[in-house]
């Protein structure tokens, strides 16, 4: 039997940790499963899997490198800014990063990280080197996608018009300071300057799926608050669409149709199915949508790894707040190689901290 497995996770969104330096709850943190992740890695590197060749593939949005509180304004992110953000993330998740470092002590263990829209800062050389210093120099960073053995893996944000970016010009000179800054997409602007300031009172604001249905619900049952928020969103767009900075104006050259298409995110699934139908890839794996999914297409597979963060689902088929630690297991003992969508449960816990919605 070929003793090789690959574990694919995505959208962990590691922030600065569960608590602030004052010991208060951090409303901007989305990842609360460090102990579960330790168990997850431990399971696939011991017992039956002790002598396996194991690769951990983190398919985008590993890190939340969009942290507005340390920026001079909500738009310019320098290399030094992203290094500082990464330092704080590592400090806030020391157990997580210690586990990755120990995992890489074994030469038959590997880590691949694909860049997503929340960790675009990994494209900076100093940020990549800083991360490798705290895990292993053998960590591989992929700027957009990873392919092997008829398998195609990509985060998926580049099929979302509001969150796509070109790695070819991901760094540009600021028209104000003339220093190199990250060329972030419209969606990142929105997170930094609209979502982030509101997370203190609504920690789950960016975890509501689908947002379109939430808006409809809000107009019916919380009309005043929803109308005010929609007006603020329109003002946010107009203020930036007609800004004096021509670069910012270009960023906001979008239509309502673009926004609605991005809210649906169905185009990402359509792209995955098209890749399977028109290429030789047998397996396509995306993330980004935070919705775990497994679809079979003409004896081929599309899988979405979901997320390890909480989701507030507004869909009529599965409403409520959910946490599913989903991942894809690629097993080389099967012939042909088979991928399966799985959910990590880990050890039973008698108690867990309650994370309030507000």
PATI-678194 format. One record per residue (C-alpha): x, y, z; residue number from 0. Coordinates in steps of 0.02 Angstrom, whole numbers. Layout:
# PATI-678194
(r (X; Y; Z); NUM)
...
//
This chain:
# PATI-678194
(r (0; 0; 0); 0)
(r (61; 175; -42); 1)
(r (76; 261; 126); 2)
(r (37; 439; 74); 3)
(r (-103; 555; 131); 4)
(r (-134; 739; 104); 5)
(r (-243; 845; 217); 6)
(r (-322; 1000; 143); 7)
(r (-396; 1136; 254); 8)
(r (-439; 1317; 217); 9)
(r (-512; 1476; 290); 10)
(r (-442; 1462; 465); 11)
(r (-429; 1652; 479); 12)
(r (-305; 1653; 623); 13)
(r (-305; 1824; 706); 14)
(r (-219; 1898; 857); 15)
(r (-288; 1773; 982); 16)
(r (-441; 1746; 1088); 17)
(r (-402; 1882; 1214); 18)
(r (-331; 2057; 1208); 19)
(r (-176; 2110; 1305); 20)
(r (-294; 2172; 1442); 21)
(r (-372; 1998; 1457); 22)
(r (-536; 2047; 1374); 23)
(r (-622; 1948; 1237); 24)
(r (-554; 1993; 1065); 25)
(r (-706; 2026; 952); 26)
(r (-597; 2020; 796); 27)
(r (-536; 1841; 821); 28)
(r (-620; 1706; 715); 29)
(r (-518; 1549; 756); 30)
(r (-549; 1463; 923); 31)
(r (-494; 1285; 887); 32)
(r (-308; 1277; 925); 33)
(r (-329; 1124; 1038); 34)
(r (-436; 1035; 908); 35)
(r (-306; 1070; 775); 36)
(r (-170; 995; 887); 37)
(r (-276; 837; 903); 38)
(r (-307; 837; 716); 39)
(r (-121; 841; 675); 40)
(r (-83; 715; 812); 41)
(r (-208; 590; 744); 42)
(r (-138; 592; 567); 43)
(r (43; 576; 625); 44)
(r (26; 434; 750); 45)
(r (-49; 260; 767); 46)
(r (-102; 196; 596); 47)
(r (-21; 347; 513); 48)
(r (146; 344; 606); 49)
(r (254; 303; 455); 50)
(r (147; 391; 325); 51)
(r (207; 529; 211); 52)
(r (88; 669; 266); 53)
(r (64; 836; 181); 54)
(r (-40; 976; 258); 55)
(r (-107; 1092; 123); 56)
(r (-181; 1254; 189); 57)
(r (-286; 1317; 45); 58)
(r (-297; 1505; 73); 59)
(r (-351; 1623; 211); 60)
(r (-239; 1534; 335); 61)
(r (-200; 1701; 418); 62)
(r (-305; 1856; 441); 63)
(r (-177; 1983; 381); 64)
(r (-312; 2115; 368); 65)
(r (-299; 2199; 538); 66)
(r (-353; 2380; 526); 67)
(r (-305; 2430; 703); 68)
(r (-120; 2445; 662); 69)
(r (-138; 2536; 496); 70)
(r (-111; 2722; 472); 71)
(r (-269; 2722; 367); 72)
(r (-385; 2588; 303); 73)
(r (-305; 2568; 134); 74)
(r (-116; 2558; 134); 75)
(r (-33; 2399; 197); 76)
(r (157; 2398; 193); 77)
(r (274; 2251; 213); 78)
(r (315; 2309; 390); 79)
(r (128; 2314; 431); 80)
(r (106; 2133; 376); 81)
(r (261; 2076; 473); 82)
(r (188; 2156; 629); 83)
(r (19; 2074; 597); 84)
(r (102; 1904; 578); 85)
(r (202; 1929; 738); 86)
(r (41; 1960; 833); 87)
(r (-46; 1810; 754); 88)
(r (96; 1693; 802); 89)
(r (96; 1761; 980); 90)
(r (-93; 1742; 993); 91)
(r (-88; 1561; 930); 92)
(r (74; 1497; 1004); 93)
(r (7; 1320; 1026); 94)
(r (-48; 1312; 844); 95)
(r (121; 1366; 776); 96)
(r (217; 1255; 896); 97)
(r (117; 1109; 827); 98)
(r (161; 1154; 648); 99)
(r (344; 1168; 695); 100)
(r (343; 997; 780); 101)
(r (250; 923; 632); 102)
(r (390; 979; 516); 103)
(r (527; 897; 621); 104)
(r (489; 736; 525); 105)
(r (560; 736; 349); 106)
(r (409; 640; 285); 107)
(r (294; 783; 337); 108)
(r (263; 933; 225); 109)
(r (166; 1096; 230); 110)
(r (103; 1190; 77); 111)
(r (15; 1358; 95); 112)
(r (-88; 1434; -46); 113)
(r (-116; 1622; -36); 114)
(r (-295; 1684; -15); 115)
(r (-373; 1856; -9); 116)
(r (-355; 1873; 181); 117)
(r (-171; 1824; 182); 118)
(r (-115; 1912; 24); 119)
(r (23; 1984; 132); 120)
(r (116; 1817; 117); 121)
(r (172; 1879; -54); 122)
(r (294; 1996; 35); 123)
(r (468; 1918; 48); 124)
(r (495; 1968; 230); 125)
(r (325; 1901; 281); 126)
(r (357; 1733; 197); 127)
(r (529; 1721; 279); 128)
(r (460; 1768; 450); 129)
(r (329; 1630; 437); 130)
(r (458; 1501; 384); 131)
(r (570; 1553; 528); 132)
(r (431; 1509; 651); 133)
(r (379; 1346; 567); 134)
(r (511; 1274; 450); 135)
(r (613; 1330; 299); 136)
(r (536; 1182; 207); 137)
(r (363; 1264; 205); 138)
(r (310; 1297; 24); 139)
(r (209; 1451; -22); 140)
(r (101; 1445; -180); 141)
(r (48; 1612; -250); 142)
(r (-115; 1551; -326); 143)
(r (-135; 1364; -350); 144)
(r (-56; 1193; -324); 145)
(r (-71; 1048; -445); 146)
(r (-13; 867; -433); 147)
(r (-73; 694; -486); 148)
(r (-223; 760; -585); 149)
(r (-277; 865; -435); 150)
(r (-304; 1053; -442); 151)
(r (-311; 1156; -281); 152)
(r (-345; 1343; -272); 153)
(r (-423; 1455; -140); 154)
(r (-556; 1520; -261); 155)
(r (-559; 1706; -223); 156)
(r (-500; 1747; -399); 157)
(r (-669; 1688; -465); 158)
(r (-754; 1813; -350); 159)
(r (-748; 1983; -435); 160)
(r (-741; 2078; -270); 161)
(r (-598; 1978; -194); 162)
(r (-489; 1930; -342); 163)
(r (-314; 2001; -365); 164)
(r (-171; 1975; -485); 165)
(r (-12; 1905; -409); 166)
(r (85; 1989; -550); 167)
(r (47; 2163; -481); 168)
(r (3; 2123; -300); 169)
(r (126; 2254; -241); 170)
(r (125; 2433; -304); 171)
(r (190; 2605; -255); 172)
(r (76; 2713; -151); 173)
(r (25; 2871; -246); 174)
(r (35; 2965; -80); 175)
(r (196; 2905; 2); 176)
(r (278; 2822; -149); 177)
(r (322; 2671; -41); 178)
(r (277; 2492; -91); 179)
(r (104; 2440; -28); 180)
(r (-6; 2289; -52); 181)
(r (-125; 2304; -200); 182)
(r (-277; 2234; -111); 183)
(r (-445; 2198; -196); 184)
(r (-609; 2290; -166); 185)
(r (-669; 2159; -43); 186)
(r (-517; 2186; 68); 187)
(r (-549; 2373; 68); 188)
(r (-726; 2336; 123); 189)
(r (-669; 2221; 264); 190)
(r (-540; 2346; 327); 191)
(r (-646; 2503; 325); 192)
(r (-827; 2444; 340); 193)
(r (-836; 2270; 419); 194)
(r (-691; 2283; 541); 195)
(r (-752; 2438; 635); 196)
(r (-922; 2354; 660); 197)
(r (-858; 2186; 722); 198)
(r (-838; 2253; 899); 199)
(r (-1028; 2257; 917); 200)
(r (-1066; 2122; 786); 201)
(r (-924; 1993; 791); 202)
(r (-1018; 1880; 669); 203)
(r (-1051; 2014; 538); 204)
(r (-928; 1939; 414); 205)
(r (-981; 1760; 451); 206)
(r (-1163; 1773; 399); 207)
(r (-1199; 1664; 246); 208)
(r (-1278; 1703; 128); 209)
(r (-1275; 1890; 160); 210)
(r (-1412; 1920; 31); 211)
(r (-1538; 1821; 134); 212)
(r (-1483; 1908; 294); 213)
(r (-1522; 2077; 214); 214)
(r (-1696; 2015; 168); 215)
(r (-1722; 1950; 345); 216)
(r (-1661; 2115; 417); 217)
(r (-1778; 2219; 311); 218)
(r (-1924; 2117; 378); 219)
(r (-1879; 2098; 562); 220)
(r (-1749; 2233; 601); 221)
(r (-1796; 2363; 472); 222)
(r (-1720; 2520; 547); 223)
(r (-1549; 2446; 583); 224)
(r (-1541; 2360; 414); 225)
(r (-1591; 2516; 316); 226)
(r (-1460; 2619; 409); 227)
(r (-1326; 2489; 371); 228)
(r (-1374; 2483; 186); 229)
(r (-1366; 2674; 176); 230)
(r (-1193; 2668; 257); 231)
(r (-1139; 2539; 128); 232)
(r (-1198; 2647; -16); 233)
(r (-1110; 2799; 58); 234)
(r (-951; 2695; 79); 235)
(r (-957; 2650; -105); 236)
(r (-994; 2826; -167); 237)
(r (-861; 2905; -56); 238)
(r (-729; 2791; -130); 239)
(r (-796; 2785; -308); 240)
(r (-775; 2974; -322); 241)
(r (-621; 2991; -212); 242)
(r (-482; 3112; -261); 243)
(r (-359; 2966; -271); 244)
(r (-375; 2895; -449); 245)
(r (-311; 2724; -394); 246)
(r (-448; 2710; -264); 247)
(r (-579; 2765; -390); 248)
(r (-526; 2625; -508); 249)
(r (-542; 2498; -368); 250)
(r (-723; 2546; -343); 251)
(r (-773; 2538; -526); 252)
(r (-899; 2400; -496); 253)
(r (-1086; 2380; -523); 254)
(r (-1230; 2318; -416); 255)
(r (-1231; 2161; -525); 256)
(r (-1050; 2127; -474); 257)
(r (-1096; 2143; -290); 258)
(r (-1246; 2028; -303); 259)
(r (-1146; 1898; -400); 260)
(r (-1012; 1901; -266); 261)
(r (-1141; 1877; -128); 262)
(r (-1206; 1719; -213); 263)
(r (-1032; 1643; -240); 264)
(r (-1114; 1511; -352); 265)
(r (-993; 1558; -491); 266)
(r (-852; 1474; -395); 267)
(r (-942; 1307; -401); 268)
(r (-979; 1334; -586); 269)
(r (-794; 1365; -620); 270)
(r (-745; 1206; -527); 271)
(r (-869; 1102; -627); 272)
(r (-806; 1180; -790); 273)
(r (-626; 1136; -746); 274)
(r (-676; 956; -716); 275)
(r (-773; 945; -879); 276)
(r (-645; 1028; -992); 277)
(r (-477; 976; -920); 278)
(r (-388; 816; -869); 279)
(r (-400; 857; -684); 280)
(r (-496; 723; -588); 281)
(r (-510; 818; -425); 282)
(r (-536; 1005; -397); 283)
(r (-528; 1079; -222); 284)
(r (-578; 1258; -178); 285)
(r (-610; 1355; -18); 286)
(r (-662; 1538; 4); 287)
(r (-852; 1514; 12); 288)
(r (-847; 1440; 189); 289)
(r (-972; 1309; 130); 290)
(r (-910; 1130; 134); 291)
(r (-963; 1039; -23); 292)
(r (-935; 877; -119); 293)
(r (-1002; 860; -297); 294)
(r (-968; 718; -419); 295)
(r (-956; 765; -602); 296)
(r (-933; 628; -733); 297)
(r (-836; 516; -612); 298)
(r (-734; 666; -557); 299)
(r (-743; 762; -393); 300)
(r (-763; 943; -337); 301)
(r (-737; 974; -153); 302)
(r (-744; 1133; -51); 303)
(r (-652; 1124; 115); 304)
(r (-770; 1242; 207); 305)
(r (-700; 1334; 358); 306)
(r (-642; 1310; 537); 307)
(r (-736; 1465; 595); 308)
(r (-915; 1487; 653); 309)
(r (-1048; 1519; 522); 310)
(r (-1218; 1599; 546); 311)
(r (-1319; 1513; 409); 312)
(r (-1471; 1608; 346); 313)
(r (-1519; 1471; 223); 314)
(r (-1691; 1395; 246); 315)
(r (-1622; 1217; 231); 316)
(r (-1499; 1231; 377); 317)
(r (-1528; 1391; 476); 318)
(r (-1432; 1438; 633); 319)
(r (-1255; 1452; 697); 320)
(r (-1141; 1309; 650); 321)
(r (-963; 1255; 676); 322)
(r (-896; 1114; 569); 323)
(r (-710; 1080; 564); 324)
(r (-710; 1012; 387); 325)
(r (-564; 958; 281); 326)
(r (-521; 851; 130); 327)
(r (-424; 689; 149); 328)
(r (-330; 633; -8); 329)
(r (-289; 449; 9); 330)
(r (-159; 371; -105); 331)
(r (-201; 193; -51); 332)
(r (-356; 202; -159); 333)
(r (-341; 166; -345); 334)
(r (-367; 288; -422); 335)
(r (-325; 418; -290); 336)
(r (-483; 468; -198); 337)
(r (-527; 628; -103); 338)
(r (-659; 632; 33); 339)
(r (-738; 774; 130); 340)
(r (-727; 745; 317); 341)
(r (-770; 831; 480); 342)
(r (-651; 830; 628); 343)
(r (-732; 796; 797); 344)
(r (-582; 754; 905); 345)
(r (-595; 710; 1088); 346)
(r (-756; 740; 1182); 347)
(r (-749; 898; 1287); 348)
(r (-854; 915; 1444); 349)
(r (-861; 1103; 1424); 350)
(r (-819; 1240; 1300); 351)
(r (-817; 1429; 1313); 352)
(r (-976; 1510; 1249); 353)
(r (-944; 1639; 1113); 354)
(r (-1091; 1759; 1112); 355)
(r (-1161; 1830; 951); 356)
(r (-1138; 2007; 1016); 357)
//
